Amino acid sequence: MRLGAKVLATAALLGLLGTAGGASTLSALNDTTANPGNSFVSGTVEIADDDAGTAVASFSNGRPGTTTTGCVNVTYTGTLPSTVRLYGTTTGTGLDAYLDLKITRGKITQTPAAGSCTTFTADSTDYGNGGAGIVYNGLLSGLGSTAATGIADPRASAPTTWGAGDVRAYKVQVTLRNEASGQGKNATTSFSWVAENT
């Protein structure tokens, strides 16, 4: 009797386990919903000028008071709003410490020859640098040499934000100072405009 009872109890337990396992398998229901078409496209930051690879201002064999002037259009074609900074990278034997540099922002109403300022009109705003549209007025050696140390466009407490299609013209004027210690020196500068989306 005891052996028979044990066999029956074991059989009953196995039956219950089999039923539980079967119930688990039969109740594995599921459902799915989808959200298709997610798309991601990065924006762009693009800036260019119309100097065609030529210098905007140059002179040779200069004497005190020699002045050179040139203009350049800078165009923003990026899709992201950006701030723009201007800086100059200079090499040479130290003439940049004897060159007065004035940079004026404005617009060119027509399309003159590269570097020409014949249709340049300065901004009417005084940015605090000595007159309408002037964004820098000092020694060439004092112009920032990196994007971080360059001048914001325009130089103000809240820099202008550039958007796609914005065009601004810059008039660059360089004058040799009347200082004897500037004799026989030279300087070569590359002006750069850098756009940054932050």
C-alpha positions in Angstrom: 0.0 0.0 0.0 2.8 2.4 0.9 4.6 1.7 -2.3 1.5 2.1 -4.4 0.6 5.4 -2.7 4.1 6.8 -3.4 3.8 5.8 -7.1 0.4 7.5 -7.3 1.7 10.6 -5.6 4.7 10.8 -7.9 2.5 10.3 -11.0 0.2 13.0 -9.8 3.1 15.5 -9.2 4.5 14.8 -12.7 1.1 15.4 -14.2 0.8 18.7 -12.4 4.2 19.8 -13.6 3.4 18.7 -17.1 0.2 20.7 -17.0 2.0 23.8 -15.7 4.7 23.5 -18.4 2.1 23.1 -21.1 0.1 26.2 -19.8 3.3 28.3 -19.9 4.0 27.4 -23.5 0.5 27.9 -24.7 0.2 31.4 -23.1 3.3 33.0 -24.8 1.4 35.7 -26.6 2.9 38.9 -27.9 2.2 42.0 -30.1 4.4 44.6 -31.8 4.0 48.2 -32.9 6.5 50.1 -35.1 7.5 53.8 -35.7 9.3 53.8 -39.1 11.0 56.5 -41.1 13.2 58.1 -38.4 15.7 60.2 -40.3 18.8 62.2 -39.2 20.7 64.8 -41.2 23.5 66.9 -39.8 23.6 70.7 -40.5 26.5 72.5 -42.1 28.8 75.5 -41.2 30.2 76.9 -44.4 31.8 80.3 -45.1 33.8 81.6 -48.1 35.1 84.8 -49.6 35.5 86.2 -53.1 39.2 87.1 -53.1 40.0 84.4 -55.7 43.1 83.5 -53.8 44.7 87.0 -54.1 45.8 89.4 -51.4 43.3 92.1 -50.5 46.0 94.6 -49.4 49.7 94.8 -50.2 52.6 97.2 -50.8 56.3 96.9 -51.4 59.2 99.4 -50.8 56.8 101.4 -48.5 57.7 104.6 -46.8 56.1 106.4 -43.9 52.5 107.1 -44.7 52.2 104.5 -47.5 48.6 103.1 -47.4 47.0 100.2 -49.2 43.2 99.5 -49.2 41.2 96.5 -50.4 37.8 95.0 -50.0 36.5 91.4 -49.8 33.0 89.9 -49.6 32.4 87.1 -47.1 29.4 84.8 -47.7 27.8 82.3 -45.3 26.2 79.3 -46.9 25.8 76.9 -44.0 22.4 75.7 -42.7 23.2 76.2 -39.0 23.2 79.7 -37.5 26.7 80.7 -36.6 28.8 83.4 -35.1 31.9 84.6 -37.1 35.3 85.7 -35.8 38.1 87.5 -37.8 41.7 86.9 -37.1 45.1 87.3 -38.8 48.1 85.0 -38.9 51.3 87.0 -39.5 54.8 86.0 -40.3 57.9 88.1 -41.1 60.6 90.2 -39.4 58.4 92.5 -37.3 56.9 95.1 -39.6 53.4 94.3 -38.2 54.3 96.3 -35.1 54.6 99.4 -37.4 51.5 98.9 -39.5 48.2 100.6 -38.6 45.3 98.3 -39.5 41.7 99.5 -39.9 38.9 97.0 -40.8 35.5 98.3 -41.6 32.4 96.2 -42.2 29.7 97.1 -44.7 28.4 96.0 -48.0 29.4 96.1 -51.7 26.4 97.1 -53.8 27.7 95.8 -57.1 30.3 93.2 -58.2 33.6 95.1 -58.7 36.9 93.6 -59.6 38.4 91.4 -56.9 39.7 93.6 -54.1 38.1 96.8 -55.3 36.3 99.1 -52.9 34.6 101.3 -55.5 31.1 100.4 -54.4 31.8 99.7 -50.7 29.5 101.4 -48.2 30.3 101.2 -44.5 27.7 100.0 -41.9 26.1 103.0 -40.2 26.6 101.5 -36.7 29.5 102.7 -34.6 30.9 99.5 -33.0 33.1 101.5 -30.6 36.3 101.5 -32.6 36.4 105.1 -33.9 33.7 105.4 -36.6 30.8 103.9 -38.5 31.3 100.2 -39.4 34.8 99.9 -37.9 35.3 96.5 -36.3 39.1 96.9 -35.7 41.4 99.9 -35.5 44.9 99.3 -34.2 48.3 97.8 -35.0 48.4 94.7 -37.2 50.4 93.0 -34.5 47.4 93.6 -32.1 44.9 91.6 -34.2 44.2 88.2 -32.7 46.1 85.4 -34.4 43.6 82.6 -33.7 39.9 82.1 -33.8 39.8 82.2 -30.0 41.6 85.5 -29.8 40.1 87.0 -33.0 37.4 89.7 -33.0 33.7 88.8 -33.1 31.6 90.1 -35.9 30.9 92.8 -35.1 33.0 93.5 -32.0 30.2 94.0 -29.5 28.7 92.5 -26.4 26.4 90.3 -28.4 28.0 89.1 -31.7 25.8 88.9 -34.8 24.4 85.6 -35.8 24.9 84.7 -39.5 22.4 82.6 -41.4 22.3 81.0 -44.8 22.9 83.6 -47.6 24.3 86.4 -45.4 26.9 88.4 -47.1 29.1 91.1 -45.5 31.9 93.1 -47.0 35.1 94.2 -45.3 37.4 97.1 -46.2 41.0 96.5 -45.1 43.3 99.5 -44.8 46.9 99.2 -43.9 49.2 102.2 -43.3 53.0 102.3 -42.5 53.8 104.3 -39.5 56.4 107.1 -39.5 58.9 105.3 -37.2 62.6 104.9 -38.2 62.8 101.5 -36.4 60.4 100.1 -38.9 62.9 100.3 -41.8 63.8 97.2 -43.7 61.2 94.9 -42.0 58.5 92.9 -43.6 55.2 91.2 -42.7 52.9 88.8 -44.4 49.4 88.3 -43.1 46.6 85.9 -43.8 43.2 87.2 -42.7 40.7 84.5 -41.8 37.0 84.4 -41.0 35.9 81.4 -39.0 32.2 80.5 -38.5 31.2 78.5 -35.4 27.8 77.1 -34.5 27.6 76.8 -30.7 
